[in-house]
């Protein structure tokens, strides 16, 4: 199982991208929530802004498709897209996920 982590401009954008991912059967589930972020600004200052986190639960075969979809639908010129390979997932969830994603 793979988690794909990205931040979006706001919750509306995260919902839009999440819906596209689910509708195109690229993932079993997405989680999202609003956050407060700090990033490096010009001159080394810290910039504080509201964003939304989007975490995509998928498998290795869908990673590139999800990344392409995010890049195509994201408002940031260069969004962060990180892939986390999970070492362990409970057996029941993993079996359910494999069954549902094979149906796509």
N, C-alpha and C positions, 0 to 999 in steps of 0.2 A: 504494500500500500504506500502511496505517495501523498504528501501534502504539498500543495502549491500555495505560497504565501505572497500576497501583494497588498499594497495600499491603494485606495482610490480617493478621488477628490472629495467624495461625500457618500452618504449611504445610498442615495438614489443611483449613483453610478455603480456602486457595488452590487445593488439589486439587479440592475440592468445586465451587467456582465454575468452575474451568477445565474440569472434566468436563461441567458443564451447558452451557457455551459451545460445546464441541466437539460434544456430543451433539445440540444444537439447530442445528448447522451455521451458527453465527454467526462462526466463524473457522477458519482453516486449521491453526493451532497456537497453543499457549500455552506459555510458559516460566515456571518458578517456581523460587525458591530462598530459603532462610532468610537473614535479614539482622539486623544490630543497628542500631536506629534511635535517634536523638536528636531529641526534639521539645521545644517550649516548654511548660513546665508553669506552674502557678500561681505568681505572684510572680516570674516571669522565670527560674525555675530550669530547668535542662536535665533532662529525664526520659529515661532510657535503657531501651529495651525491645526484646525480640525480636519480629520480625514476619516476613512472607514477601512477597516481590515477586511480582506476577503481571503478565506482559507478554503481551498478546494480539495476534496477527498477523491482521489482517483487512482489509476494504476499506471505503471511505467509506459505502457503502450499509448496512453492518451496525453502524456506530458507535452509533447510538441504541439499537438492540436490545441490544447488549452492555452499554451503560451502564445501561439499565433492569434487566437481569438482575443486574448487580453490585449495584445499589442494593437490589434485592429480596432478595438472598441474603447481604448483608454484615452483619457484627455491629456495625460502627462506625455510630454515629448519622449522622456526616457523613464518609464515606470520600473520599479524594482519588482522582479519576479524571482522568487527563491523556491527551490525544490528541496523538500525534506523527505528523505527515504526513511520510513519507519522500520525500526528493528523488530518490533513485535506489535501485533494487533490480536485482540481476543478472537479465537477460532470461529465462534458463531458469527461475529460481524464480518470477518474476512470471507467466510463461505457465502453469506448472504450477498455481500458486495460482488463477489465473482459471479454468482448466479444472475444477479440483476444486470451487471454490465455485459455479460455474454449475450443477453437478450437484445442488446443494441446493435 
